[in-house]
Amino acid sequence: MNNKKYLDKVIGSLLRSTKMDYDKEGIIWSFDDSIHPFFTLHHFLDWPPPLFTYYCKDQFGLTEEEMEYVWKEYKKIIIDKLKDGE
């Protein structure tokens, strides 16, 4: 994985299009238009949801290894944002 700069841009793109709705206590992923309640996030954060995999492959042309890196970094940032209430 020698294109870390590109993968970091992918993560940035995913984060910019992810919305946290604190009034409804949910998150709208960039790869799924549905709102998912915060209390269900533990289901999503263990493994990348299938929609994430399809989205990253179709939108960004990522390999499995690249998706693992992107998911790990993306979910770490999402968890931090939830803890900080951003």
C-alpha positions in Angstrom: 0.0 0.0 0.0 2.1 2.8 -1.3 -0.6 5.4 -2.0 -1.3 6.5 1.6 -1.7 10.1 0.4 -4.6 9.1 -1.9 -6.2 6.9 0.8 -6.0 9.8 3.3 -7.9 11.9 0.7 -10.5 9.2 0.4 -10.9 9.3 4.2 -11.3 13.0 4.0 -14.0 12.7 1.4 -15.9 10.1 3.4 -15.7 12.3 6.5 -16.9 15.4 4.7 -20.0 13.6 3.5 -20.8 11.9 6.8 -23.4 13.7 8.9 -23.9 13.5 12.6 -27.4 14.4 13.7 -27.3 15.0 17.4 -31.0 16.0 17.6 -32.0 12.6 16.2 -29.0 10.9 17.8 -27.9 9.3 14.6 -25.4 9.2 11.8 -25.8 9.4 8.1 -22.9 7.6 6.4 -21.5 9.0 3.1 -22.1 5.5 1.6 -25.7 5.0 2.9 -28.4 7.7 3.0 -30.2 6.1 5.9 -29.9 7.5 9.4 -28.4 5.0 11.9 -28.9 5.6 15.6 -25.7 6.1 17.6 -26.6 3.2 19.9 -26.3 0.8 16.9 -22.9 2.0 15.9 -21.1 -0.9 17.6 -22.7 -3.2 14.9 -21.2 -1.0 12.2 -17.8 -0.2 13.6 -16.5 -3.8 14.1 -16.5 -4.6 10.4 -17.1 -2.4 7.4 -20.7 -2.5 6.3 -21.2 -4.1 2.8 -22.3 -0.7 1.5 -19.0 0.8 2.5 -17.1 -1.9 0.6 -19.2 -1.4 -2.6 -19.0 2.4 -2.3 -15.2 2.4 -1.9 -14.7 0.0 -4.7 -17.0 1.8 -7.1 -16.2 5.4 -6.1 -12.5 5.1 -5.4 -11.3 1.8 -6.9 -9.9 0.6 -3.6 -8.5 -2.9 -3.0 -9.4 -5.0 0.0 -6.2 -4.0 1.8 -6.8 -0.3 1.0 -10.4 -0.6 2.3 -9.2 -2.1 5.5 -6.8 0.9 6.1 -9.5 3.4 5.1 -12.1 1.8 7.4 -9.8 1.6 10.4 -8.8 5.3 10.1 -12.4 6.4 9.2 -14.0 4.6 12.2 -11.3 5.9 14.6 -12.1 9.5 13.6 -15.9 8.9 13.8 -15.5 7.4 17.3 -13.5 10.5 18.3 -16.0 12.8 16.9 -18.8 11.1 18.8 -16.8 11.2 22.0 -16.2 14.9 21.5 -19.7 15.7 20.5 -18.7 17.2 17.1 
